[in-house]
Amino acid sequence: MKSLSALNTYHRTMRQVDVGFGPNGPTKPLLLENGISAVSISPAEMRLVKDKISANAESNQAVWIFQTRSDPEKGWVSAYCFYDIEFLPEDFEVMNFWTSRHSNSIFTYKFICSKFILSEAGNEVVGYLLLAGDTVKEKLHGNSETLMTLEAESERVSALEKWFGIHLQDHEARGIRGMVTALSF
């Protein structure tokens, strides 16, 4: 068993990244330190805070809360929270099942694809592309622009290739037929 001192050092150096939260999620690893902010997509910031949430049955139990704000003049908005306990493969399996199958999950009723845009040097996230439903948007250096509004599935397939570098084979493109997320054919 690790000593408490070694465990505290380990937790201070751990990094957390969520690769599936989209443009409002972390754009780089964050130290697991309370209240230390970092730029996500300039001028937006992100941070982790250790705090209590009202949903917990045990009122003194604290969780890590991922927060963002669109600029330094605005208030922090909590996005999600997590515990710093061990998760087993079965835990991830049920979470993934819920995300992909439960009727309350946005991914069961809305088509979403996002991609970060890097600076020319490739070392900083400066914006993102977002295809949500029938709209392709770009947010770059804090400015948002609608690039395309899609009317048919063939246009969405073309947009995936043009803006996201995703090349679908015919049978893959047809896979959305009959789904609630499908545009007209």
N, C-alpha and C positions, 0 to 999 in steps of 0.2 A: 504494500500500500504506500502511495506517495505521501510525503509529509504535507502538512497544511501549507507550509511556506512554498514548497515545490508546486503544489496545486494552484496556489494563488498566482505564482509566476506563469504557470501554464495558461491560466485563464486570461491573464493580462496580454499574452502574446497571441492568443487564438484569433483567427480572422473568420468572418462570416460573410458569405455572399449568397444571394438568392438568385439563381439563374433563370427563374421562371416568373418573376413578378412584373416584367415589362418595363416601360420607360419610367415608372415611378419607383422602381426598385433600386437597389444598390448598383452603382456603375463600376465599383471597385471594392476590394475587401475593406471592411471596417474593423478597427481594433475593437475588441470586446471591452470597451471602457465607457463608463457612464458620462454622457453629456458632451463628448468630444465630437464636434461637427467637422464635416468634410464637404467639399464642393462635389456635387454629383454632375449635373449638367448646368454649367454656369448660366445664370447666377444662383440656381437652385442649390440647396444644401441638404444633407442627410446626417442622421446621427442615431445612436442607440442610447436609450436611457433605461436604467433599472428602476422599476416602480411597481406599485400594486395596481391591480385592475379590479373593478367592481364585480366581474363575473366569477372570480375565484371564491370558492366556499370558505377557504382558509384566509382570513383577511390580512394576515401578516406575510403572506407569500408574495414575493416579488418576481417579476418576469422581465425579460429584455423586450423593449418596445422599439421598433424601427419607426422613425419619424422623418418627415420631409417638410421643407418649406420652399416656396417658389422664389423667394428672395429674402435677404437679411432683414427687411422691414416688416415681414409678415410673420404670423404665428406658426408654431410647429403643428403639423397634422400627423396623428398616429396612423400608421398603415396596417401593421400587424405586430404580433408579439410571439415570443418563443421562450421556452424554458432551457436552461443549460443543464439538461440531464441527458443521459444516453437514450437514443432511439434505436429500436431494433428494425430489421428489414420489414417485419410485419406492420410496424407503425407507418412506415413510408408507403407500403402497399395500400393500406386502407385510406391514407390521405390522397394518394394518386387516384384511387378508385372514386372517391367522393368528387374530386376535381373534374374528372372526366365523365362521370355518370349522373351525379345528383342534379335534380331539376333546379336547385337554387344556385348552382355553379354557372357563372357567366359563360364558361366554355361550352356549355350544352345548348346555348341558344344564340350565341354571337360568335362570328368568325373573327379571330384576332391574330395578327402577326405584327411583331415589332422588331426593329433593328436599330442599334446604336450607330451614330455617325461619329467617327473619330476626327480629330484635328489632322491637318496635313502631316504633322510629325508623327501621328499615330499614337500619341501618349496621353491624350485627354479626350473625354467624351464631350462633344460640343452640341449634340442634338440627337434626334431620333426620327425614324420613319415609322408610321403606324398605319396598318390597314385594319380598320375596324368596320365590320359589316360591309357596306358598299362604298366606303370612303378611304382614300389614301391621303394622309396628312404628313407634313414634315414640320418639325419644331427644331429650329436652328438658332443658337445663341439667344434663346428666349422668345423668338418670333415664330408664330405658327402660321402655316399656309396649307390650304387644301390643294392637293396636286391633281386629284382625279375623283370623280364620282362615277361609280360603276353601275351599269344597268343589267349586265348579264354575266353569267359564270365565265364565259370565254374572256371577257374583259378582266375579270379577277385573276384568271390564270395568267393572262398577259402581264398584269400588274405585278404579280408575284415574281415573274421572271425579270421584268424590267427594273423594279425597285429593290427587290430582295435577293435576286440571284437564285431563286428557287425554280427549278425546271421540272415540271410535272409531266409524266408520261400520260397518254390518253386515258388509260384505265385508272390512273390516280386522280385525274381531273374529274372523271365521271363518278368517283366515289362519294361526292357530296350530294348527288341526286337523291331526292326523297328526304333529305335532312332539313330541319327547321332553319339551318343557316344558309341554305342554297339560295342563290339569286336565280332569276329566270334563265332558261336555256335558249 
